[in-house]
Amino acid sequence: MRRIDYLKAFLKSGDHAVLALLTVGAGFATGLPLALALGAAAYVVGWVLLPDRQGFRAKIDALAAAGTEQRDAAVLANLQTERARLFAQLTDSARRRYEDLARVCADIEEQLATAPAGTTAPTDKLDGLMWSYLGLLATERRLDQHLVMEDSENFTTRIEEIETELKKLEEELARTPPESAAYETKFRLVGAKREGLDALCRRHEQFNRSMDNLAVVRAEQSRIEEQLKLLRADFFANQSADALASRISDTIDSLSTGTRVTGELASGMPELPSLRTKRLGYQAPQKA
């Protein structure tokens, strides 16, 4: 913590209240100008010395650490609830894929444990990558459901049928005298058909775009799976845990930069916050 943080904590502490009472308060109580001046001077000296006492700083550090741990615990509980909710929505095959990749991560973490002392093991990056992977699986599920529903619309056939019908109506409209009552009715019908056709064509475009998005999501999933399996294979090929730690950081940073899980493809997936005292982990939620 910075010294200004300790000063702010001191201002709000009971130690400050005692200091003020024994210095300025005591001097004011005597009613003597000299005592009041001495009390004020002692108060200033106290402000210089007391916030830097080792005991006071240790107490403030302990309170700050407890507060951070409490906040992390609350955030962690929410994340675990969200992970369980998303996991429950997956198909059986998607759950098995997640569980298989979690076992790969467990193997990698076991290998990292053999690294020399002082090696930074980027296990939090494994947690973050698996959180993104879960988001991709959940996004695939939503896209799949949407596409199955939309595909039943038979867009191509319906568009062709409406275009043929609209062409006939336009020909009839051209043969109808503009001054007749039938013209107004046919004109409004043609307009309604055109708007309906335009909406259907746009839905067809969005359907095709969703198909492309699904292909991207599946490609991202495959990329993460293969890269993590490659990291595991690297250790058995080279038997170097410290080199593995460096490779994990570089690989996951590259994957995180490329994936669109936090973009438009998974806009409902909350971003994984930084936890200072806890780990989210990557194990699949246990069945209740």
Contacts in CASP RR format, 6 or more apart in sequence:
PFRMAT RR
TARGET T0000
AUTHOR 0000-0000-0000
METHOD contacts of the structure
MODEL  1
MRRIDYLKAFLKSGDHAVLALLTVGAGFATGLPLALALGAAAYVVGWVLL
PDRQGFRAKIDALAAAGTEQRDAAVLANLQTERARLFAQLTDSARRRYED
LARVCADIEEQLATAPAGTTAPTDKLDGLMWSYLGLLATERRLDQHLVME
DSENFTTRIEEIETELKKLEEELARTPPESAAYETKFRLVGAKREGLDAL
CRRHEQFNRSMDNLAVVRAEQSRIEEQLKLLRADFFANQSADALASRISD
TIDSLSTGTRVTGELASGMPELPSLRTKRLGYQAPQKA
1 57 0 8 1.000
1 60 0 8 1.000
1 61 0 8 1.000
1 64 0 8 1.000
3 51 0 8 1.000
3 52 0 8 1.000
5 60 0 8 1.000
6 51 0 8 1.000
6 52 0 8 1.000
6 56 0 8 1.000
6 57 0 8 1.000
6 60 0 8 1.000
7 47 0 8 1.000
7 51 0 8 1.000
9 51 0 8 1.000
9 60 0 8 1.000
9 63 0 8 1.000
10 16 0 8 1.000
10 47 0 8 1.000
10 50 0 8 1.000
10 51 0 8 1.000
10 56 0 8 1.000
13 56 0 8 1.000
15 50 0 8 1.000
15 56 0 8 1.000
16 50 0 8 1.000
19 43 0 8 1.000
19 46 0 8 1.000
19 47 0 8 1.000
19 50 0 8 1.000
20 43 0 8 1.000
22 42 0 8 1.000
23 39 0 8 1.000
23 40 0 8 1.000
23 42 0 8 1.000
23 43 0 8 1.000
23 46 0 8 1.000
24 36 0 8 1.000
24 39 0 8 1.000
24 40 0 8 1.000
24 43 0 8 1.000
25 39 0 8 1.000
26 35 0 8 1.000
26 39 0 8 1.000
27 35 0 8 1.000
27 36 0 8 1.000
27 38 0 8 1.000
27 39 0 8 1.000
28 36 0 8 1.000
30 36 0 8 1.000
50 56 0 8 1.000
51 57 0 8 1.000
65 277 0 8 1.000
68 276 0 8 1.000
68 277 0 8 1.000
69 277 0 8 1.000
69 278 0 8 1.000
72 275 0 8 1.000
72 276 0 8 1.000
72 277 0 8 1.000
72 278 0 8 1.000
73 278 0 8 1.000
75 273 0 8 1.000
75 275 0 8 1.000
75 278 0 8 1.000
76 275 0 8 1.000
76 278 0 8 1.000
76 280 0 8 1.000
79 131 0 8 1.000
79 270 0 8 1.000
79 272 0 8 1.000
79 273 0 8 1.000
79 280 0 8 1.000
80 280 0 8 1.000
80 285 0 8 1.000
82 270 0 8 1.000
83 131 0 8 1.000
83 134 0 8 1.000
83 280 0 8 1.000
83 285 0 8 1.000
84 285 0 8 1.000
86 134 0 8 1.000
86 135 0 8 1.000
86 137 0 8 1.000
86 138 0 8 1.000
86 269 0 8 1.000
87 95 0 8 1.000
87 98 0 8 1.000
87 134 0 8 1.000
87 284 0 8 1.000
87 285 0 8 1.000
88 285 0 8 1.000
89 138 0 8 1.000
89 141 0 8 1.000
90 98 0 8 1.000
90 137 0 8 1.000
90 138 0 8 1.000
90 141 0 8 1.000
91 141 0 8 1.000
94 137 0 8 1.000
94 140 0 8 1.000
94 141 0 8 1.000
95 284 0 8 1.000
97 137 0 8 1.000
97 221 0 8 1.000
97 225 0 8 1.000
98 130 0 8 1.000
98 133 0 8 1.000
98 134 0 8 1.000
98 137 0 8 1.000
98 284 0 8 1.000
99 284 0 8 1.000
101 130 0 8 1.000
101 133 0 8 1.000
101 224 0 8 1.000
101 225 0 8 1.000
101 228 0 8 1.000
102 130 0 8 1.000
102 282 0 8 1.000
102 283 0 8 1.000
102 284 0 8 1.000
104 228 0 8 1.000
104 229 0 8 1.000
104 232 0 8 1.000
105 126 0 8 1.000
105 130 0 8 1.000
105 228 0 8 1.000
105 282 0 8 1.000
106 283 0 8 1.000
107 232 0 8 1.000
108 126 0 8 1.000
108 228 0 8 1.000
108 231 0 8 1.000
108 232 0 8 1.000
108 235 0 8 1.000
108 244 0 8 1.000
108 248 0 8 1.000
109 121 0 8 1.000
109 123 0 8 1.000
109 126 0 8 1.000
111 232 0 8 1.000
111 235 0 8 1.000
111 241 0 8 1.000
111 244 0 8 1.000
112 119 0 8 1.000
112 121 0 8 1.000
112 123 0 8 1.000
112 241 0 8 1.000
112 244 0 8 1.000
112 245 0 8 1.000
112 248 0 8 1.000
113 121 0 8 1.000
113 241 0 8 1.000
114 241 0 8 1.000
115 121 0 8 1.000
115 241 0 8 1.000
115 242 0 8 1.000
115 244 0 8 1.000
115 245 0 8 1.000
116 241 0 8 1.000
116 242 0 8 1.000
119 241 0 8 1.000
119 242 0 8 1.000
119 245 0 8 1.000
120 245 0 8 1.000
121 245 0 8 1.000
122 245 0 8 1.000
122 248 0 8 1.000
122 249 0 8 1.000
122 252 0 8 1.000
123 279 0 8 1.000
123 281 0 8 1.000
124 275 0 8 1.000
124 279 0 8 1.000
125 248 0 8 1.000
125 249 0 8 1.000
125 252 0 8 1.000
125 253 0 8 1.000
126 248 0 8 1.000
126 252 0 8 1.000
126 281 0 8 1.000
126 282 0 8 1.000
127 272 0 8 1.000
127 279 0 8 1.000
127 280 0 8 1.000
127 281 0 8 1.000
127 282 0 8 1.000
128 252 0 8 1.000
128 256 0 8 1.000
128 272 0 8 1.000
128 280 0 8 1.000
128 282 0 8 1.000
129 224 0 8 1.000
129 228 0 8 1.000
129 252 0 8 1.000
129 255 0 8 1.000
129 256 0 8 1.000
130 281 0 8 1.000
130 282 0 8 1.000
131 272 0 8 1.000
131 280 0 8 1.000
131 282 0 8 1.000
132 224 0 8 1.000
132 255 0 8 1.000
132 256 0 8 1.000
132 259 0 8 1.000
132 261 0 8 1.000
132 262 0 8 1.000
132 269 0 8 1.000
132 272 0 8 1.000
133 221 0 8 1.000
133 224 0 8 1.000
133 261 0 8 1.000
135 261 0 8 1.000
135 266 0 8 1.000
135 269 0 8 1.000
136 217 0 8 1.000
136 220 0 8 1.000
136 221 0 8 1.000
136 224 0 8 1.000
136 259 0 8 1.000
136 261 0 8 1.000
136 265 0 8 1.000
136 266 0 8 1.000
137 221 0 8 1.000
138 266 0 8 1.000
138 269 0 8 1.000
139 217 0 8 1.000
139 261 0 8 1.000
139 265 0 8 1.000
139 266 0 8 1.000
139 269 0 8 1.000
140 214 0 8 1.000
140 217 0 8 1.000
140 218 0 8 1.000
140 221 0 8 1.000
143 210 0 8 1.000
143 213 0 8 1.000
143 214 0 8 1.000
143 217 0 8 1.000
144 214 0 8 1.000
146 210 0 8 1.000
147 207 0 8 1.000
147 210 0 8 1.000
147 211 0 8 1.000
147 214 0 8 1.000
150 203 0 8 1.000
150 207 0 8 1.000
150 210 0 8 1.000
151 207 0 8 1.000
153 203 0 8 1.000
153 207 0 8 1.000
155 200 0 8 1.000
155 203 0 8 1.000
155 204 0 8 1.000
155 207 0 8 1.000
156 204 0 8 1.000
158 200 0 8 1.000
159 197 0 8 1.000
159 200 0 8 1.000
159 201 0 8 1.000
159 204 0 8 1.000
162 193 0 8 1.000
162 196 0 8 1.000
162 197 0 8 1.000
162 200 0 8 1.000
163 197 0 8 1.000
165 193 0 8 1.000
166 190 0 8 1.000
166 193 0 8 1.000
166 194 0 8 1.000
166 197 0 8 1.000
169 186 0 8 1.000
169 189 0 8 1.000
169 190 0 8 1.000
169 193 0 8 1.000
170 190 0 8 1.000
172 186 0 8 1.000
173 183 0 8 1.000
173 186 0 8 1.000
173 187 0 8 1.000
173 190 0 8 1.000
176 182 0 8 1.000
176 183 0 8 1.000
176 186 0 8 1.000
177 183 0 8 1.000
213 265 0 8 1.000
216 260 0 8 1.000
216 265 0 8 1.000
217 265 0 8 1.000
220 259 0 8 1.000
220 260 0 8 1.000
220 261 0 8 1.000
223 255 0 8 1.000
223 259 0 8 1.000
224 255 0 8 1.000
224 259 0 8 1.000
227 251 0 8 1.000
227 255 0 8 1.000
230 251 0 8 1.000
231 244 0 8 1.000
231 247 0 8 1.000
231 248 0 8 1.000
231 251 0 8 1.000
234 243 0 8 1.000
234 244 0 8 1.000
234 247 0 8 1.000
235 241 0 8 1.000
235 244 0 8 1.000
238 244 0 8 1.000
260 266 0 8 1.000
261 269 0 8 1.000
262 269 0 8 1.000
262 271 0 8 1.000
272 280 0 8 1.000
END
